[in-house]
Amino acid sequence: LSEDAMNMHRLIMAEGSRAPRISELFMEAAVDRIHDQLASFFRAESASRRLHVPAGEEGWLAWRFLGAVKGHPHMRAMMNLPPLTEGERLRHVRGCAQDLVRAYGA
């Protein structure tokens, strides 16, 4: 949600239709890397029985969790609305994590 990150995101969104490779590179270099790390984390947590994620569903869960965490704060930032406070962002992320644990916790 930093100003630099938001400016980069806006640029990619604006130029992606004219230069699709920009979007592909961003997905590969940033988004897919974060997704893959989170899916691996969910796989490891399932193997250790701290989470119960069905085998093969770790990647889908990673996308859903990333979408939930990014959702509201990122949408406000993209529309240049006042950002959530640090406390509100923390509450949002904790709520997303609690939802995940309720759904997949051991």
C-alpha positions in Angstrom: 0.0 0.0 0.0 3.0 2.3 -0.2 2.8 5.2 -2.5 5.4 3.7 -4.8 3.7 0.4 -4.9 0.3 2.0 -5.7 1.9 4.1 -8.4 3.4 1.0 -9.9 0.1 -0.8 -9.8 -1.7 2.1 -11.5 0.9 2.2 -14.2 0.7 -1.6 -14.9 -3.1 -1.3 -15.0 -3.0 1.6 -17.4 -0.4 0.2 -19.7 -1.2 -3.5 -19.5 -3.7 -3.4 -22.4 -1.1 -1.8 -24.7 1.8 -3.8 -23.5 0.5 -7.1 -22.0 4.1 -8.3 -21.3 4.3 -5.7 -18.5 1.4 -7.4 -16.7 2.9 -10.8 -17.3 6.2 -9.8 -15.9 4.6 -8.2 -12.9 2.6 -11.4 -12.2 5.7 -13.6 -12.6 8.0 -11.4 -10.6 5.8 -10.3 -7.8 2.3 -11.8 -7.5 3.1 -15.4 -8.4 6.1 -15.5 -6.1 4.0 -14.4 -3.1 1.3 -16.8 -4.1 3.7 -19.7 -4.4 5.3 -19.0 -1.0 1.9 -18.8 0.7 0.8 -22.1 -1.0 4.0 -23.7 0.2 3.3 -22.4 3.7 -0.2 -23.9 3.7 1.2 -27.2 2.4 3.7 -27.3 5.2 1.1 -26.4 7.8 -1.2 -29.1 6.5 1.7 -31.6 6.6 2.3 -30.7 10.2 -1.4 -31.0 10.9 -1.8 -27.3 12.1 -4.1 -26.7 9.2 -6.5 -29.1 7.3 -6.2 -27.9 3.7 -7.2 -30.7 1.2 -4.3 -31.8 -0.9 -4.1 -29.9 -4.1 -6.1 -27.0 -2.7 -3.3 -25.0 -1.2 -2.9 -22.9 -4.3 -6.5 -22.0 -4.4 -6.5 -21.1 -0.7 -3.5 -18.9 -1.2 -5.4 -16.9 -3.9 -8.4 -16.6 -1.7 -6.4 -15.5 1.3 -4.4 -13.0 -0.7 -7.6 -11.6 -2.2 -9.2 -11.2 1.2 -6.1 -9.5 2.7 -5.6 -7.1 -0.2 -9.3 -6.4 -0.9 -10.6 -3.4 1.1 -7.3 -1.6 1.9 -6.1 -1.9 -1.7 -9.4 -0.8 -3.2 -9.4 2.4 -1.1 -5.8 3.1 -2.1 -6.5 2.6 -5.8 -9.4 5.1 -5.6 -7.3 7.6 -3.7 -9.6 7.5 -0.7 -8.2 8.0 2.8 -6.2 4.9 3.8 -7.2 2.7 6.7 -5.3 3.5 9.9 -2.5 1.2 10.9 -4.9 -0.2 13.6 -7.7 -0.8 11.0 -5.3 -2.5 8.6 -4.0 -4.8 11.4 -7.6 -5.6 12.4 -8.4 -6.4 8.8 -5.5 -8.8 8.3 -6.1 -10.4 11.7 -9.7 -11.0 10.7 -8.7 -12.6 7.4 -6.3 -14.9 9.3 -8.9 -15.8 11.9 -11.4 -16.6 9.1 -8.8 -18.9 7.5 -8.1 -20.6 10.8 -11.8 -21.1 11.5 -12.2 -22.7 8.1 -9.0 -24.8 8.0 -7.7 -24.9 11.5 -6.7 -28.1 13.3 
